Amino acid sequence: MNEERTELYEALAELSYAIAMADGKTQPEEKRRFRSIIRRELKGDAWIAESRFEILNSAISPSLNSAYDKALKIVQRRKDHFDDNMEKIFLNVIQKVADAFQGEDESEADIIDKLKADIGKIRS
């Protein structure tokens, strides 16, 4: 696993954490779904995102905004490795995490819309 991809997977965990925190706290169902989703999407590399999510959730506990901002900085820094497939993975995982607990709410929808716009700016 190269450093660029590792950092992008960590950024994906940061964004997933931000989505899970959109309603004020991470729900157990969101954590379970994140693990399941990330294992399907990243297969053998899922441990990278899983471990970062757990560190954020249990030790660091950043705010939604700081987790989001850090993730976008990583995507910006590693934009040469953020291809169409990586964008698809990011958006798919984020959407599924948002849907995990009582469906997507307005705050999660706002974050997803912001993410799509920010990724579009980075990739243009």
C-alpha positions as a Markdown table, in Angstrom:
| # | Residue | x | y | z |
|---|---|---|---|---|
| 1 | Met | 0.0 | 0.0 | 0.0 |
| 2 | Asn | 1.5 | 3.3 | -1.0 |
| 3 | Glu | 1.5 | 6.4 | 1.3 |
| 4 | Glu | -0.9 | 8.4 | -1.0 |
| 5 | Arg | -3.6 | 5.7 | -1.0 |
| 6 | Thr | -3.2 | 5.2 | 2.8 |
| 7 | Glu | -3.8 | 8.9 | 3.4 |
| 8 | Leu | -6.8 | 8.9 | 1.1 |
| 9 | Tyr | -8.3 | 6.0 | 3.0 |
| 10 | Glu | -7.7 | 7.9 | 6.2 |
| 11 | Ala | -9.4 | 10.9 | 4.7 |
| 12 | Leu | -12.4 | 8.7 | 3.8 |
| 13 | Ala | -12.6 | 7.7 | 7.5 |
| 14 | Glu | -12.5 | 11.4 | 8.5 |
| 15 | Leu | -15.3 | 12.2 | 6.1 |
| 16 | Ser | -17.3 | 9.1 | 7.3 |
| 17 | Tyr | -16.8 | 10.3 | 10.9 |
| 18 | Ala | -18.0 | 13.8 | 10.0 |
| 19 | Ile | -21.1 | 12.4 | 8.4 |
| 20 | Ala | -21.8 | 10.2 | 11.4 |
| 21 | Met | -21.3 | 13.2 | 13.7 |
| 22 | Ala | -23.7 | 15.4 | 11.7 |
| 23 | Asp | -26.5 | 14.7 | 14.2 |
| 24 | Gly | -24.2 | 15.4 | 17.2 |
| 25 | Lys | -22.8 | 11.9 | 17.9 |
| 26 | Thr | -21.9 | 8.7 | 16.3 |
| 27 | Gln | -24.5 | 6.0 | 16.6 |
| 28 | Pro | -23.6 | 2.3 | 17.1 |
| 29 | Glu | -25.5 | 1.5 | 13.9 |
| 30 | Glu | -23.4 | 4.0 | 11.9 |
| 31 | Lys | -20.2 | 2.5 | 13.2 |
| 32 | Arg | -21.3 | -1.0 | 12.3 |
| 33 | Arg | -22.5 | 0.0 | 8.9 |
| 34 | Phe | -19.2 | 2.0 | 8.3 |
| 35 | Arg | -17.2 | -1.2 | 9.0 |
| 36 | Ser | -19.4 | -3.3 | 6.7 |
| 37 | Ile | -19.4 | -0.7 | 3.9 |
| 38 | Ile | -15.7 | -0.1 | 4.1 |
| 39 | Arg | -14.9 | -3.8 | 4.0 |
| 40 | Arg | -16.9 | -4.2 | 0.8 |
| 41 | Glu | -15.4 | -1.1 | -0.8 |
| 42 | Leu | -11.7 | -1.4 | 0.2 |
| 43 | Lys | -11.5 | -5.2 | 0.8 |
| 44 | Gly | -8.1 | -6.0 | 2.3 |
| 45 | Asp | -7.2 | -2.4 | 2.8 |
| 46 | Ala | -10.3 | -1.6 | 4.9 |
| 47 | Trp | -8.3 | -1.8 | 8.2 |
| 48 | Ile | -6.7 | 1.5 | 7.3 |
| 49 | Ala | -10.0 | 3.4 | 7.3 |
| 50 | Glu | -11.5 | 1.3 | 10.2 |
| 51 | Ser | -8.6 | 2.0 | 12.5 |
| 52 | Arg | -8.7 | 5.7 | 11.7 |
| 53 | Phe | -12.4 | 5.9 | 12.3 |
| 54 | Glu | -12.0 | 4.2 | 15.7 |
| 55 | Ile | -9.2 | 6.5 | 16.7 |
| 56 | Leu | -11.3 | 9.5 | 15.8 |
| 57 | Asn | -14.3 | 8.1 | 17.6 |
| 58 | Ser | -12.6 | 7.0 | 20.8 |
| 59 | Ala | -9.5 | 9.1 | 21.3 |
| 60 | Ile | -9.4 | 12.3 | 19.2 |
| 61 | Ser | -13.1 | 13.1 | 18.8 |
| 62 | Pro | -12.7 | 16.1 | 16.4 |
| 63 | Ser | -15.6 | 18.3 | 15.5 |
| 64 | Leu | -17.5 | 17.7 | 12.4 |
| 65 | Asn | -15.9 | 20.7 | 10.7 |
| 66 | Ser | -12.3 | 19.8 | 11.7 |
| 67 | Ala | -12.7 | 16.2 | 10.5 |
| 68 | Tyr | -14.2 | 17.4 | 7.2 |
| 69 | Asp | -11.5 | 20.1 | 6.7 |
| 70 | Lys | -8.7 | 17.7 | 7.4 |
| 71 | Ala | -10.1 | 15.2 | 5.0 |
| 72 | Leu | -10.4 | 17.8 | 2.2 |
| 73 | Lys | -6.8 | 18.9 | 2.8 |
| 74 | Ile | -5.6 | 15.3 | 2.3 |
| 75 | Val | -7.7 | 15.0 | -0.9 |
| 76 | Gln | -6.2 | 18.3 | -2.1 |
| 77 | Arg | -2.7 | 17.2 | -1.3 |
| 78 | Arg | -3.2 | 13.8 | -2.9 |
| 79 | Lys | -5.3 | 14.9 | -5.8 |
| 80 | Asp | -3.0 | 13.3 | -8.4 |
| 81 | His | -4.1 | 9.9 | -6.8 |
| 82 | Phe | -7.8 | 10.9 | -6.4 |
| 83 | Asp | -9.0 | 9.4 | -9.6 |
| 84 | Asp | -12.6 | 8.6 | -10.8 |
| 85 | Asn | -12.6 | 5.3 | -8.9 |
| 86 | Met | -11.5 | 6.9 | -5.7 |
| 87 | Glu | -14.1 | 9.6 | -6.0 |
| 88 | Lys | -16.8 | 7.0 | -6.6 |
| 89 | Ile | -15.6 | 5.0 | -3.5 |
| 90 | Phe | -15.7 | 8.2 | -1.4 |
| 91 | Leu | -19.2 | 9.3 | -2.4 |
| 92 | Asn | -20.6 | 5.7 | -2.2 |
| 93 | Val | -19.2 | 5.2 | 1.3 |
| 94 | Ile | -20.3 | 8.6 | 2.6 |
| 95 | Gln | -23.8 | 8.2 | 1.2 |
| 96 | Lys | -24.2 | 4.7 | 2.8 |
| 97 | Val | -22.9 | 6.0 | 6.1 |
| 98 | Ala | -25.4 | 8.8 | 6.0 |
| 99 | Asp | -28.2 | 6.4 | 5.3 |
| 100 | Ala | -27.2 | 4.0 | 8.1 |
| 101 | Phe | -29.1 | 5.5 | 11.0 |
| 102 | Gln | -32.7 | 6.6 | 10.3 |
| 103 | Gly | -31.8 | 7.6 | 6.7 |
| 104 | Glu | -30.1 | 10.7 | 5.5 |
| 105 | Asp | -31.1 | 13.8 | 7.4 |
| 106 | Glu | -30.8 | 17.4 | 6.2 |
| 107 | Ser | -27.4 | 18.1 | 7.9 |
| 108 | Glu | -26.0 | 15.0 | 6.3 |
| 109 | Ala | -27.4 | 15.9 | 2.9 |
| 110 | Asp | -25.8 | 19.4 | 3.3 |
| 111 | Ile | -22.4 | 17.8 | 4.0 |
| 112 | Ile | -22.7 | 15.4 | 1.0 |
| 113 | Asp | -23.6 | 18.3 | -1.3 |
| 114 | Lys | -20.7 | 20.3 | 0.1 |
| 115 | Leu | -18.4 | 17.3 | -0.4 |
| 116 | Lys | -19.5 | 16.9 | -4.0 |
| 117 | Ala | -18.9 | 20.6 | -4.7 |
| 118 | Asp | -15.5 | 20.6 | -2.9 |
| 119 | Ile | -14.3 | 17.4 | -4.8 |
| 120 | Gly | -15.5 | 19.0 | -8.0 |
| 121 | Lys | -13.3 | 22.1 | -7.3 |
| 122 | Ile | -10.3 | 19.9 | -6.4 |
| 123 | Arg | -10.6 | 17.8 | -9.5 |
| 124 | Ser | -11.1 | 20.6 | -12.0 |
